[in-house]
Amino acid sequence: MAAVAAVAASVVVKHTFVLAHLRFVPTRSLVSEVRIAHLCNETLVTVANGRLPGLAVEVTERDAIAVHVVNKSPHNITIHWHGLKQRLNCWADGVPSVTQCPIRPGHNLTYRLNVTGQEGTLWWHAHVSCLRASLHGAFVVRPRRAYPFPKPDKEIPIVIGEWWNLNLAQLAKNMGDGCYDDSSSATTINGKLGDLYNCSVKVYWILLSIPGKTYLLRLVNAALYSEYYVKIAGHRFTVVGADANYVHPFATDVVAIGPGETVDALVVADAAPGRYYMVALGGQAPKPDIQIPETRSRATVRYTSGGGGEAPPPVAPEMPDQHDYMVSFNFHCNMSSLRRRHPRPPPRADESLFVALRMGSVCRGGRASCKRSGSKESIIVETMNNLRTLPDRPARPFNFTDRALIPWGPNEAWLEPTEKAAAARRLRHGAVVDVVFQNTAVVDTDNHPMHLHGHDVFVLPQGHDNYDAARDAARYNLVDPPLKNTVLVPRLGWAAVRFVADNPGVWYMRCHYEFHLSMGMAAIFIVEDGPTESTSLPAPPSEFLTCNHAHRLVPNELYLKNTNTTGARVNEA
């Protein structure tokens, strides 16, 4: 009876995404190839259903979801449902050439998803080249029971993004060629530039605040490049969730959110009547790291009750220094899991990996030797342990956070040569896996938002400088560590995570800086089948796309060789 009740309680939610070249015009017409006008220019972009950001998918926990994607763009497209665990359903994960073939122009695909055991804010985005800069939207999962905090009076998605005057397909080509010179033209909040840019709206209202009401802000960082610091003048946040997992509530006047991350935060409209700026400021590493122009946008919060006469100018918040990475470090260290809603991590690991995240270079044209350190003879790449298969440790240990390695040459030159190759790691079903991500100082010191598909990870601790197992393993939080799908590895520091490999399939692990991904900072975890049909990956659904019109993607042939796949079809929602 319980199973019947659970099925009866679930709802099939259907959406259709039409992907086309669109222009924002003052009509509601949907046309196939027009342009968005920003920054005194018109730029051709790819969006879903005529919106930037795209449609917010809103569901309730345990719903089944069918999203029909119609590709009317000239690009190959896949959609990744960022943070959705995709239990026994890696075929709907949306990673091209890993779990599916792209949706070709003029074709379509229905993604069949289910949401179980997750509540909060996720998001969806294109997983092809740089198109996620315009092709993205929020994915909201509401609880079937009450929130574990006072019910808000209103919920508002806040999607932070970047606007590029440069064509995004060209941007992807530049990144693949190791170009380090491109930077976004503007920062957006819910697709709007605000009043800091030429040819933009004079004022962008993010919400109308009713005094005394509580608002749940669902923040998403959809940017290609930057972590953002978010503040609202005269107000404080109470953070209650991150990456669709509840956290023990904590108060802060600033939210730090890396690319790929989501944050749920309550804001009470308890300031004096007036207007207040919400500001999103892009953080970046200080010199001698390569610098990009400051990225910033703002919107206006206005109270609905106020006196007559001319309104005073909006109050601006005092923002952190964009190079102050301690703001990010302290924000993320404040997170702990809400124990009554989430489990504890397993007490010990079966496998342990130490993954050094660093920059390197390869010679163009497959040559054995070349000039490096920024020379046109070589291509910049980003690596994880510098090898084709993902080993337990780096092949060449060094002082990972030595500041002398930041400038190009001569100190870092001996570390530059690397491989441009895929990395994979096979995991036994049910294995408890520890991964220490060690950031390094080789050429750049950016933090790295590491995103694992198909699983949440327990963030045990994080720290500065080089990880020391003898010292730092004793600091592991095995009581209430936060659960995340995207872990921001701090600048010149490290983060240790633990997860249970209990979702069979092929799962991407990547840095969510698009530049770093395009240069190779990605790996694949192959999680083997369990001993039963209910713990084994079914074959792909019948409508699954074929590659090159000939070869169908199947688990045994391409990825899960020698594992116990059942051959059962995915149940259709």
Summary of the structure (lengths in Angstrom):
residues: 573
radius of gyration: 23.2
end to end distance: 20.3
largest distance: 75.1
contacts: 1905
relative contact order: 0.12
helix: 11%
strand: 38%
